[in-house]
Every structure is written in structure tokens, then in C-alpha cells.
């Protein structure tokens, strides 16, 4: 009801005038409305105008505002490619650095929401450019998707399945973009990590198999030998075997079939 009554344009006007506190509270209100609003019900221009206030909101050091701003940005990005690009480009590309900082921050729920938001911004060119510019970023996403080793666990890292799923999904989507696969497989033991993902249940196996298929399709020379050496073919065939007795593995099996055919 609030959205249909014109609340968003009114709040957006408030983010541009008045005191800093009024602008901050108005931006937070925009976030709260967008979290639960179908983007298709909002006028395109209004939806695009929401990106700037939301990106600035998540840069404030208040976890609740960051978390709700991230959820709203993720919902906004789900509206389509144009919106992903707009969020990534707003305020001279401020979104990526803000999201990356929160992704590795001290609040687990905020970190998860930031990872999910970044994954949803793929394949915006700004995000792809940042990911392949520093291959260690892609390796860090893989580490986020993998369960911690006993040593890491002793240091306090907790495995977050939702954040792990988002990270693996983001890698799978990014793998088909020019230059990303070469950047991924230039890092140490990336292929071994992907093969490990294939063993972590149907959801993660689906993402890992999709990554393999995309990587082999766009840059076979960079990754075929490394994936083969890490045991990817056997792991992909194991996914097919799992699907024979459990329908939950069917989607993963489809991606695994694509990957095996690309070898």
C-alpha cells in the first residue's frame, strides 16, 4: 500500500534535501520498503533512483541499516541486467568497494548479505572487471564456498552455508565472462577447490559443475588440464551416479553432463 501510494518518490526526495540524519533515515525507509516489494511493481525510473541512497546507506557503520540496505539492493538487482549495471556503476562505482568491505566484515549476517548482493550483481561489467583485476578475489570467494579446514576452524571461522552457496553461485555465473576463467585458474589449487565443491551435496555440486562447464566453454586451454589433474572428471561422473538414486541431484547431473561433454 505504501509503495502504490507514492511513498518511494517522497522518500527519495527526502534523501536529497534536509539534514544528513533525515537523508539517512529516509534511505533506511527506502530499504525497508524495497526488501518486501516486487521490483516489477515499481516504476523503472523510481527503482533506478533507489540505487544511490541504498549504496550510501550501506556505507554507514550501523549493522541493521547495512543489512537491510543489502537486502534491498539484492532485490533491486533481481529486476534485471540494467539494474545490476546501474547499482554497480552508481556513485562512480562505489558499490563494489562498499560491498567487498562488508563481505569480509565482522557481522556474519551482513557479510552473508553482502556476498549474496555481489553475486546478484554478476554479470555487471564493473563487477566482472573488479573480480578479474585481482585474481585473489576469486580465490577468496572459493575459500568462502569451501568448509574451513580444522586449522581455520580453530581460528574461529564459521561455515555459513548460505554465504557459501552465494559465493559458489557467483563464481559459476562469472566463469562464463571473458577473462574471468583465466584469472580463476591462475590462482593456486583453484581446480582442486572446485572438485571439492562437487562433493558437498547437490546444491553445491550443481554450482561447481556449472562453473566447470562455463570455464571449459570459454577458456578450455586455461583450465582443462588443471581440472583433469585435480580429478574433475571422476567427481563429475560421481555426480551422475548420485542422480541415479536421488532426484535431488538431477540439476547437478545436468550441469555435470554439460561439463563432461566440454572436456
C-alpha positions in Angstrom: 0.0 0.0 0.0 2.8 2.5 0.8 4.5 1.9 -2.5 1.4 2.2 -4.5 0.6 5.4 -2.6 3.8 7.0 -3.8 5.9 6.5 -0.7 9.1 5.8 -2.6 9.3 9.0 -4.6 8.5 11.0 -1.5 11.3 9.2 0.5 13.7 9.7 -2.4 13.1 13.4 -2.4 13.8 13.4 1.4 17.2 11.7 0.8 18.3 14.6 -1.4 17.3 17.5 0.9 17.3 18.4 4.6 19.8 17.3 7.2 22.2 14.3 6.9 20.2 12.5 9.6 16.9 13.0 7.7 18.6 11.7 4.5 19.9 8.7 6.3 16.6 7.8 7.9 14.8 8.3 4.6 17.3 6.0 2.8 16.7 3.4 5.5 13.0 3.7 5.0 13.6 3.2 1.2 15.5 0.0 2.1 12.7 -1.3 4.3 10.1 -0.8 1.6 12.2 -2.4 -1.2 13.0 -5.5 0.9 9.5 -6.8 0.6 8.3 -5.1 -2.6 8.3 -6.8 -6.0 10.5 -4.6 -8.2 8.2 -5.1 -11.1 5.6 -3.1 -9.3 7.8 0.0 -9.1 8.3 2.4 -11.9 11.6 1.9 -13.7 12.9 5.5 -13.1 12.0 5.3 -9.4 13.6 1.9 -9.0 16.8 3.2 -10.6 16.8 6.3 -8.3 16.8 4.0 -5.3 20.3 2.7 -6.0 22.3 5.7 -4.9 20.6 6.1 -1.5 20.9 2.4 -0.8 24.6 2.3 -1.7 25.3 5.3 0.5 23.2 3.6 3.3 25.4 0.5 3.4 28.5 2.7 3.9 27.3 3.8 7.3 28.7 1.9 10.2 25.4 0.6 11.6 24.8 -3.1 11.0 21.0 -3.1 10.8 21.0 -0.3 8.2 23.8 -2.2 6.3 21.9 -5.5 6.4 18.6 -4.0 5.3 20.2 -1.9 2.6 22.0 -5.0 1.3 18.7 -7.0 1.1 17.1 -4.1 -0.7 20.0 -3.8 -3.2 19.8 -7.5 -3.9 16.1 -7.3 -4.6 16.7 -4.3 -6.8 19.4 -6.1 -8.8 17.0 -9.0 -9.3 14.9 -6.8 -11.6 17.3 -7.4 -14.5 20.6 -6.7 -16.2 20.1 -2.9 -16.5 19.5 -2.7 -12.7 22.6 -4.8 -11.9 24.7 -2.5 -14.0 23.2 0.7 -12.5 23.8 -0.5 -8.9 27.4 -1.4 -9.8 28.0 2.0 -11.6 26.3 4.4 -9.1 28.4 7.0 -7.4 31.4 6.2 -9.6 31.4 2.5 -8.8 31.2 2.9 -5.0 29.1 -0.2 -4.6 31.7 -2.8 -5.3 34.2 -1.5 -2.7 31.5 -1.0 -0.1 30.1 -4.5 -0.7 33.5 -6.1 -0.6 34.3 -4.4 2.7 31.1 -5.7 4.2 31.6 -9.1 2.7 34.7 -9.6 4.9 33.4 -7.6 7.9 32.7 -8.6 11.5 29.0 -9.1 11.3 28.1 -12.6 9.9 24.6 -11.7 8.7 25.9 -8.5 7.0 28.8 -10.5 5.4 26.3 -13.1 4.1 24.0 -10.4 2.7 26.9 -8.6 1.0 28.1 -11.8 -0.6 24.6 -12.5 -1.9 24.3 -9.0 -3.2 27.7 -9.2 -5.0 26.7 -12.5 -6.6 23.4 -11.0 -7.8 25.3 -8.1 -9.5 27.1 -10.5 -11.8 27.5 -10.1 -14.8 27.6 -6.3 -14.5 30.8 -5.2 -16.3 32.0 -3.2 -13.3 31.8 -6.2 -11.1 33.4 -8.6 -13.6 36.3 -6.1 -14.2 37.0 -5.9 -10.5 36.9 -9.6 -10.0 39.3 -10.4 -12.8 41.6 -7.5 -12.0 42.7 -9.2 -8.8 42.5 -13.0 -9.1 43.0 -13.3 -5.3 39.4 -12.0 -5.0 38.1 -15.1 -6.9 40.2 -17.4 -4.8 38.8 -15.8 -1.7 35.3 -16.4 -3.0 36.2 -20.1 -3.5 37.6 -20.2 0.1 34.3 -18.8 1.3 32.4 -21.5 -0.5 34.5 -24.3 1.0 34.2 -25.6 4.5 37.0 -24.4 6.8 39.9 -26.7 7.4 40.5 -27.8 11.1 43.2 -25.2 11.4 40.9 -22.4 10.1 38.2 -23.7 12.4 40.5 -23.3 15.4 40.9 -19.6 14.4 37.2 -19.0 14.6 36.0 -19.1 11.0 32.4 -20.4 10.9 31.0 -22.0 7.9 27.9 -20.2 6.6 26.1 -22.4 4.1 24.0 -19.5 2.7 27.1 -17.4 2.1 29.0 -20.4 0.7 26.2 -21.1 -1.7 26.1 -17.5 -2.9 29.9 -17.4 -3.3 29.8 -20.6 -5.4 26.9 -19.4 -7.4 28.7 -16.1 -8.1 31.8 -18.0 -9.3 29.7 -20.2 -11.6 28.0 -17.1 -13.1 31.2 -15.2 -13.5 33.1 -18.1 -15.1 31.4 -17.6 -18.4 32.7 -14.0 -18.7 35.7 -13.1 -20.8 38.9 -13.2 -18.8 37.4 -14.5 -15.6 38.2 -18.2 -16.1 41.9 -17.4 -16.8 42.0 -15.3 -13.6 40.4 -18.1 -11.5 42.7 -20.8 -12.6 45.8 -18.6 -12.3 45.5 -18.9 -8.5 46.9 -21.8 -6.5 44.8 -25.0 -6.3 41.7 -23.4 -7.7 40.8 -26.6 -9.7 41.2 -28.7 -6.5 38.8 -26.4 -4.7 36.2 -26.7 -7.4 36.5 -30.5 -7.3 35.9 -30.4 -3.6 32.7 -28.4 -4.1 31.5 -31.2 -6.4 31.4 -33.5 -3.3 29.4 -31.1 -1.0 25.8 -32.1 -1.8 23.5 -31.5 -4.8 23.2 -27.7 -4.5 27.0 -27.0 -4.3 27.7 -29.7 -6.9 25.3 -28.0 -9.3 27.2 -24.7 -8.9 30.6 -26.3 -9.2 29.6 -28.4 -12.3 28.1 -25.2 -13.9 31.4 -23.5 -13.2 33.3 -26.3 -14.9 31.0 -26.2 -17.9 31.2 -22.5 -18.3 35.0 -22.4 -17.8 35.6 -25.2 -20.3 33.3 -23.5 -22.9 35.1 -20.1 -22.8 38.7 -20.9 -21.9 39.4 -24.6 -22.3 43.2 -24.1 -22.6 43.4 -22.4 -19.2 41.5 -25.0 -17.2 41.1 -28.4 -18.9 44.5 -29.8 -17.8 44.2 -28.4 -14.3 40.6 -29.7 -13.8 41.6 -33.1 -15.2 44.7 -33.3 -12.9 42.5 -32.4 -9.9 40.1 -35.3 -10.6 37.2 -33.3 -12.0 36.1 -36.0 -14.5 35.7 -38.6 -11.8 34.0 -36.2 -9.5 31.6 -35.2 -12.3 30.8 -38.8 -13.0 30.1 -39.4 -9.3 27.5 -36.6 -9.5 25.8 -38.5 -12.3 25.8 -41.7 -10.2 24.2 -39.8 -7.3 21.4 -38.6 -9.6 20.5 -42.2 -10.4 19.3 -42.8 -6.9 18.3 -39.4 -5.7 16.2 -36.9 -7.7 17.7 -34.0 -5.7 20.9 -34.4 -7.8 19.1 -34.1 -11.2 20.0 -30.4 -11.7 23.6 -31.1 -10.7 23.7 -34.0 -13.1 22.6 -31.9 -16.0 25.4 -29.4 -15.3 27.8 -32.3 -14.9 26.8 -33.7 -18.2 27.5 -30.4 -19.9 30.9 -30.2 -18.2 31.9 -33.7 -19.2 30.9 -33.1 -22.8 33.2 -30.0 -22.8 36.3 -31.9 -21.8 
